[in-house]
Amino acid sequence: MRVGNIETRRAILDVRDTVEALVRLAAAGASGEAYNICADTAYPISEFIRILEKLTNQTFDLAPDPTLFRPTNEPVIFGDSSKLKAHTGWKQTVSIDETIKAVLEYEQTMFDTLSALPQRFAIRA
């Protein structure tokens, strides 16, 4: 698998936690205030790959490709959600492992659903 910089760190948040934060902000956030909705931990992209390998029982042969490296790639993208937590009581509840597992399950369901369509409905490239 061709990869770019897999050592950049990202704070990926599950959509279920994001929605919960938005609902809490609608109920308890201060009007006009800015809040960061973000994960508690920034993980290197390599960790996401490791989780995928574990969940799929596969080992990926990674090949760094310089054409996939971004010239302005930030080494870490991570926010401070302390104000959100203080004003709303929100906290992250879904782990990155659970998020990636849910995405894999969704993609498998979509693949199975599309594969079961009659040929006349199949998507052609």
C-alpha positions in Angstrom: 0.0 0.0 0.0 1.4 3.4 -1.0 1.4 5.8 1.9 2.3 9.4 2.6 3.6 10.6 5.9 2.2 8.2 8.5 3.9 9.8 11.4 1.7 12.9 11.4 -0.6 13.0 14.4 -4.4 13.5 14.2 -7.1 13.8 16.8 -9.9 11.8 15.1 -13.3 12.0 16.8 -16.1 9.6 16.2 -19.2 11.2 14.7 -21.3 9.9 17.6 -19.2 11.9 20.0 -19.3 14.9 17.7 -23.1 14.8 17.6 -23.3 14.5 21.4 -21.1 17.5 21.7 -23.2 19.6 19.3 -26.4 18.6 21.2 -24.9 19.6 24.5 -23.6 22.9 23.0 -27.1 23.7 21.7 -28.5 23.1 25.2 -25.7 24.6 27.4 -23.2 26.4 25.2 -22.7 30.2 25.6 -24.0 32.2 22.7 -21.2 33.8 20.7 -18.5 31.6 22.3 -16.1 29.4 20.2 -15.7 25.8 21.2 -13.3 23.1 20.0 -14.9 19.7 19.4 -12.0 17.3 19.3 -10.7 14.0 20.5 -8.7 13.6 23.7 -5.7 12.1 22.0 -3.8 12.7 18.7 -2.6 9.5 17.2 0.0 9.0 14.4 -1.6 7.8 11.2 0.6 4.6 11.6 -1.6 3.7 14.6 -4.7 3.8 12.5 -3.0 1.4 10.1 -2.0 -0.9 13.0 -5.7 -0.9 14.2 -6.8 -1.8 10.7 -4.3 -4.6 10.5 -5.5 -6.0 13.9 -9.2 -5.8 12.9 -8.8 -7.3 9.5 -6.2 -10.0 10.5 -3.9 -8.7 7.8 -0.5 -7.1 7.5 -0.2 -4.3 5.0 3.0 -3.9 3.1 3.6 -0.2 3.3 5.5 1.7 0.7 6.2 5.4 1.4 5.5 7.4 -1.7 7.0 10.9 -1.8 4.3 12.1 -4.2 1.7 11.5 -1.4 3.6 13.7 1.1 1.9 17.1 1.5 4.3 20.0 1.3 2.5 21.9 4.0 1.4 18.9 6.2 1.1 19.9 9.8 2.9 17.4 12.1 0.1 17.5 14.7 -3.5 18.6 14.5 -5.0 18.6 17.9 -7.4 20.9 19.7 -8.3 21.8 23.3 -11.8 20.8 24.3 -11.5 21.8 27.9 -14.0 24.8 27.5 -16.5 22.5 25.8 -16.2 20.0 28.7 -16.4 22.7 31.4 -19.5 24.3 29.9 -21.4 21.2 28.8 -20.1 18.2 30.7 -19.3 16.5 27.4 -16.6 13.8 27.2 -15.4 11.5 24.5 -16.9 8.1 24.9 -16.0 6.2 21.7 -12.4 4.9 21.3 -10.5 5.1 18.0 -10.6 1.3 17.9 -14.4 1.3 18.1 -14.6 4.1 15.4 -12.4 2.2 13.0 -14.3 -1.0 13.7 -17.6 0.7 13.0 -16.3 2.1 9.7 -15.1 -1.3 8.6 -18.5 -2.9 9.5 -20.3 -0.2 7.6 -18.1 -0.6 4.5 -18.6 -4.4 4.6 -22.4 -3.9 4.8 -22.3 -1.5 1.9 -20.1 -3.9 -0.2 -22.4 -6.8 0.6 -25.5 -4.8 -0.2 -24.2 -3.6 -3.6 -22.8 -7.0 -4.4 -26.3 -8.5 -3.9 -27.9 -6.1 -6.5 -29.0 -7.6 -9.8 -26.4 -7.1 -12.5 -28.5 -4.5 -14.3 -28.2 -2.2 -11.2 -24.5 -2.8 -10.7 -22.2 0.2 -10.7 -19.8 0.1 -13.6 -16.5 1.9 -13.6 
